[in-house]
Every structure is written in structure tokens, then in C-alpha cells.
Amino acid sequence: MPSKLLQISSEEKKWVQKLTPRRGLSYHFSRGCLRHVMSNMTGLGPLEIPLKADPGAPPSLPEGFGHISMSHCSDALLIGWSSAKIGVDIERKDRQFQAHKLSKRFFSQSENCEMKNLTPSQAKELVLKRWVIKEAAIKWHHGKIATNLNQWVWKNKSSFAYHKKLGHKVNIYEQNHDQWTYAIALNGDLSTHQPIICIH
């Protein structure tokens, strides 16, 4: 993370004091960046952005300001902002995990079938891709990972994911950039086929 921390609200500063040093730094960094980005795009001051972003809760804006979602890994922050509901997730491509073990634990039988005949590197790539897509979809509907990870289903190379129990269906945009892979979940009825990606 960059050493420079950007402006946050007095309420957010209080949250920083209540969190562990590591979580406090991450919280300050992400909220400061979000305020900075929205300030540049709206012309409002960073502290004028009516952001509500308590730790552990989905960030929100009042009616008329759109919908936001955030995700960060060790060295990157992804911010999603849309007129309709949105969910985003990002991970490093070199994240270490046991692909088959994780897939069997959290993914559906049909999803696990797609793992057959893949090399270890191919399996890892697919599981990581599926993970960020599912997390983005869960953030889209403000759900909990523990109870929804196995409910969201995404078939490899599909442009959408669906929730088995609730019937939700979302458009999925997934891509690699440099050392990261990320996913964006958007309302299925939006006319925009691909989101605008700004990299800084």
C-alpha cells in the first residue's frame, strides 16, 4: 500500500482507533482512496462525499449518488461505482492455495466437473477466477460469504452467474490485469455490456 494516507471523515477516524493497527491502516487507506476518487469525479471535496462505510459492512451512498463496492488485496484496491447495484472483487494471481481442495469444499458438483483433466496451474487459475466472481456476486447482493459461496454458480467462460436459492442473475465481467485478477458483478438489465476500467 502507498505510504500516503488520504482524507477520511471524523467518524472514520474513530473507527481507525477501534481497529487493530493493520486493519486500521487498511480501513483508512481504502476509505481515503474512495473519497479521493469520487471527489475527482464529482467536484465535491473528499469530506463532502456522503459515504457510509463502517468496517465489515457494505459501503453505501444516499439515493442519487449511485452504488459502490470495494475490494482489496495486499497491494491493490478495486473500487466499483455504478448507477445500479454493483459488486467487485480482486486477488493477486500468485495467491497460494490448494485448488482442488478449495473447489471441493465450496463449489458445486457441476463446477467441480470443470476441474477434470486440468493441469495444476490451469485448475488454480480457474478456481481463483471462480472465487473472485462469486465474491463479486455476493457483494452485489450484500450477502455473507459463508452462506452464499456455494449458492452462486458460474460456468467457465459464462457472462453471468446465478444464485440457486434466491434466483438472482447478474452479469459478470472478469479480467486479468498485470499480477491481479478481478471480477465485477452488475445488474443483468443494464444496457452497458462492459464497465469502464480506470487504472491508476
N, C-alpha and C positions, 0 to 999 in steps of 0.2 A: 504494500500500500504506500502511496505517496506520503511524505512526511508532513506535508501541509494539510492542516485540517481547516475546513471551510465553516462559514457561519451556520449556527443552529439556534433554535429558539431557547428561551429560558426554561421552558418545560422540558425540552430535550436535554438540556444541560443537567437538569435534576435527575433524569433517567441515567445519564452517564455516570453520575456519582453513586447510583444504586447498583450498578452492574459491576462485574469483575473487570479488572483493568483491560483484559483482552477483549471482552465483549463490549466494554465501554468505548474502546478505540474503534472497533468495527461499526458500532452504532453511530458514533459521531461522524466517522468517515462517510458512511452511506447516506445518512440524512443530509449532511452538508453538501455532498455531491448532487443529491436530488434537488435540493433548494437552488443550488448554483445553476444547474441545467435549466430548470423551469424559469428561473429569473432571466437567463439569457434569451429564452424563447418567448416570454410573455412581456418583458419590460418591467415587471414588478421587482421590487427589492427582494433579496433572498428571504428576509424575515417577514415579508408581506405574503408569501405563498401560504395559503391556508391549509397546510399539511397536518394531518393527524397520523403519526407513525410511532405508536408505542411499541416497545420491544415485544416480540412474539406475536404481534397482531398484524394483519394485512394493512399496509399504508392506505390512507383514503384522503379524498378531497371532497369539498362540498359540491352540490349539484351545479353543473355549468363548467366545472373545471376538468371534467373527464375522469378517467380511471387510471390508476398506476399500479405497477408491480415491480418488485426489486429482487435481485438475486446476486450473491457474490461468492467468489471462491477465494483462494489465498492471494491472488494478485489481479483480480478483475472484478468490476462491478457492472451489472447489466440493469438498465432502467427501462421499463416499458411504460408508455403513456398513450392512451387511446381514448377516443370518444365513447367507445363501448368497453365492456369488460375485457380484461387482458391478464394473462399470467406469463411470467418469464422464468427461465432457469438457466444457469451457466455452470460449467465444470471444466477443469483442466483435462485435456485429453490423456495426460500421463498419470492420472489418478490411479492409485494401486488398489485393486480389489479382485476377488475371485469371481469371475464372470458366471460360470455355470452354477456355482453355489448360490450366488445372489439371485440369479434368474429363477432357479427352482423355488426359492423361498418367497419371492414377491410377485412373480409374473404368472400369467395364466398358462394352461396346458398348450393352447394353440400358439402362444408366444414362445414357449419353450421349444416347440417343434421346429421353429425357425432357427434354432441354435444347432440343429443336427448338421453334421458334415462341415461345420465351420472350423477354421484354424483357431488356435487360442487368441491370436491378435484380432481376427475377424469377430469372434464371439465377444471379446472385450469391447470392441468398437460398437457393436450392436446393442449390448447391454447398457453401455453408457448413454448412447443415443436415446434408447427407450426410457432410461431413468430421467433424463432431463425433460423429455416430452411429457412424461407422467407428472413430474413435479410442476411443470408449467401449467398443465391442465388442472391440477389440484389447486394451484394458486388462483387460477381463473375462477373457480367456483368457491374459493375461500374454505376449502375443506382441510381435513387433517391427513397427514401422510400415512399414519398408522392404519387408518380405517379405509383409505381410498386408493392406496397404491395398487392393490390387486383388483380394484373395480374399474380403473381406467384401462382401456385396451387400445393398443396401437399396432397395426400390422406394418411390417417393414416397408418403407417407401410410400406409405399411405399419406394422403394430405389432410387426414383428420383422425381424431381419437374420439372414443365414445365411452360413456360411463354405463356399465352393465345394469346397475341397480336404479339409478336416477334417470337414465335415458338422455343425459346431456350429450351433445355432439359439438365439438369445437374444431375449427381449422387449425392446422399445425404447420408452423414454419420452422424447419430445423436446418442448422448450418454449422460448419466449422469455420473458425477464423483463427489463423496462426496456431497457438497452442491450446485453444479453447474450443469447446463445442457448446452450442446454446440452442434453446428452443423457445418459441413464442406460441401461446395459445390465444386465439381470437374468436369472437363470435362467428358462428357459421353463416350468419345472414349479412355480414359486412360485404360491401362491394369491392373493398380493397383486397386484391389477391395476395400481395406481398407487402409486408411492412417496410417502412423506410428505416434503414440502419445507418446510424451515425457513429463513427468510431473516433475516439479521442485518446 
